[in-house]
Amino acid sequence: MEFKAEIKRVFEDKDKLKAVANVIWDGCFLIKNVRVVDGSKGLFISMPSRRNVDGEFSELCFPLTAELRRELSDTVLQAYKVALEASAGAEIETGKEV
């Protein structure tokens, strides 16, 4: 099983939402809008969801095993870390303050 995460957008001014990613699974399945969230215990991923008739959010897709969730989470969070490092480098090169 192989995951590739692509960070589509990083949010600096949002409260808890830090980034949105797309994940490609084994080169043949795309999961769009996986969110990187800063929670009380640190960063975690939130799978795509929608609001149901009761006003609660429910995930549209999700890993069925802890191992799969851990691998997916590690991949997305690593891509987020790389995106932050790249954006910090770009800001320094263009003379913007970090």
TORKOL-4160 file (C-alpha; in steps of 0.2 Angstrom, whole numbers, padded with zeros to 4 digits, m for minus):
98
<pt num="1" X="0000" Y="0000" Z="0000"/>
<pt num="2" X="0007" Y="0017" Z="m0005"/>
<pt num="3" X="0000" Y="0034" Z="m0001"/>
<pt num="4" X="0006" Y="0051" Z="m0009"/>
<pt num="5" X="m0001" Y="0067" Z="m0001"/>
<pt num="6" X="m0002" Y="0083" Z="m0010"/>
<pt num="7" X="m0005" Y="0099" Z="0001"/>
<pt num="8" X="m0017" Y="0110" Z="m0009"/>
<pt num="9" X="m0018" Y="0124" Z="0003"/>
<pt num="10" X="m0010" Y="0130" Z="0019"/>
<pt num="11" X="m0020" Y="0141" Z="0031"/>
<pt num="12" X="m0009" Y="0153" Z="0042"/>
<pt num="13" X="m0024" Y="0163" Z="0049"/>
<pt num="14" X="m0037" Y="0150" Z="0053"/>
<pt num="15" X="m0039" Y="0144" Z="0070"/>
<pt num="16" X="m0038" Y="0125" Z="0070"/>
<pt num="17" X="m0038" Y="0122" Z="0051"/>
<pt num="18" X="m0020" Y="0122" Z="0045"/>
<pt num="19" X="m0020" Y="0114" Z="0028"/>
<pt num="20" X="m0031" Y="0104" Z="0015"/>
<pt num="21" X="m0023" Y="0089" Z="0005"/>
<pt num="22" X="m0027" Y="0077" Z="m0008"/>
<pt num="23" X="m0021" Y="0059" Z="m0006"/>
<pt num="24" X="m0018" Y="0046" Z="m0019"/>
<pt num="25" X="m0018" Y="0028" Z="m0014"/>
<pt num="26" X="m0008" Y="0016" Z="m0024"/>
<pt num="27" X="m0009" Y="0027" Z="m0039"/>
<pt num="28" X="m0027" Y="0023" Z="m0043"/>
<pt num="29" X="m0038" Y="0030" Z="m0029"/>
<pt num="30" X="m0040" Y="0049" Z="m0025"/>
<pt num="31" X="m0046" Y="0056" Z="m0008"/>
<pt num="32" X="m0049" Y="0074" Z="m0009"/>
<pt num="33" X="m0050" Y="0087" Z="0005"/>
<pt num="34" X="m0041" Y="0078" Z="0019"/>
<pt num="35" X="m0039" Y="0092" Z="0032"/>
<pt num="36" X="m0024" Y="0095" Z="0044"/>
<pt num="37" X="m0031" Y="0101" Z="0060"/>
<pt num="38" X="m0022" Y="0108" Z="0076"/>
<pt num="39" X="m0031" Y="0100" Z="0090"/>
<pt num="40" X="m0028" Y="0100" Z="0109"/>
<pt num="41" X="m0017" Y="0085" Z="0107"/>
<pt num="42" X="m0007" Y="0091" Z="0092"/>
<pt num="43" X="m0010" Y="0089" Z="0073"/>
<pt num="44" X="m0021" Y="0076" Z="0066"/>
<pt num="45" X="m0030" Y="0073" Z="0050"/>
<pt num="46" X="m0049" Y="0074" Z="0047"/>
<pt num="47" X="m0056" Y="0064" Z="0032"/>
<pt num="48" X="m0069" Y="0072" Z="0020"/>
<pt num="49" X="m0086" Y="0074" Z="0028"/>
<pt num="50" X="m0103" Y="0082" Z="0026"/>
<pt num="51" X="m0116" Y="0088" Z="0037"/>
<pt num="52" X="m0131" Y="0076" Z="0039"/>
<pt num="53" X="m0149" Y="0081" Z="0042"/>
<pt num="54" X="m0146" Y="0082" Z="0061"/>
<pt num="55" X="m0133" Y="0095" Z="0058"/>
<pt num="56" X="m0119" Y="0084" Z="0063"/>
<pt num="57" X="m0104" Y="0080" Z="0052"/>
<pt num="58" X="m0100" Y="0062" Z="0046"/>
<pt num="59" X="m0085" Y="0056" Z="0037"/>
<pt num="60" X="m0088" Y="0051" Z="0019"/>
<pt num="61" X="m0073" Y="0039" Z="0019"/>
<pt num="62" X="m0062" Y="0032" Z="0032"/>
<pt num="63" X="m0049" Y="0019" Z="0036"/>
<pt num="64" X="m0055" Y="0003" Z="0044"/>
<pt num="65" X="m0040" Y="m0001" Z="0053"/>
<pt num="66" X="m0028" Y="0009" Z="0065"/>
<pt num="67" X="m0013" Y="0004" Z="0055"/>
<pt num="68" X="m0021" Y="0011" Z="0039"/>
<pt num="69" X="m0026" Y="0027" Z="0048"/>
<pt num="70" X="m0008" Y="0029" Z="0055"/>
<pt num="71" X="0000" Y="0027" Z="0038"/>
<pt num="72" X="m0012" Y="0039" Z="0030"/>
<pt num="73" X="m0010" Y="0052" Z="0044"/>
<pt num="74" X="0009" Y="0050" Z="0044"/>
<pt num="75" X="0009" Y="0053" Z="0025"/>
<pt num="76" X="m0002" Y="0069" Z="0026"/>
<pt num="77" X="0007" Y="0076" Z="0041"/>
<pt num="78" X="0024" Y="0074" Z="0033"/>
<pt num="79" X="0018" Y="0082" Z="0017"/>
<pt num="80" X="0012" Y="0097" Z="0028"/>
<pt num="81" X="0029" Y="0098" Z="0036"/>
<pt num="82" X="0037" Y="0099" Z="0020"/>
<pt num="83" X="0025" Y="0112" Z="0013"/>
<pt num="84" X="0028" Y="0123" Z="0028"/>
<pt num="85" X="0047" Y="0121" Z="0026"/>
<pt num="86" X="0046" Y="0126" Z="0008"/>
<pt num="87" X="0035" Y="0141" Z="0011"/>
<pt num="88" X="0046" Y="0147" Z="0025"/>
<pt num="89" X="0061" Y="0146" Z="0013"/>
<pt num="90" X="0051" Y="0155" Z="m0001"/>
<pt num="91" X="0047" Y="0169" Z="0011"/>
<pt num="92" X="0065" Y="0171" Z="0016"/>
<pt num="93" X="0071" Y="0171" Z="m0002"/>
<pt num="94" X="0058" Y="0185" Z="m0007"/>
<pt num="95" X="0063" Y="0195" Z="0008"/>
<pt num="96" X="0046" Y="0193" Z="0017"/>
<pt num="97" X="0047" Y="0191" Z="0036"/>
<pt num="98" X="0043" Y="0174" Z="0043"/>
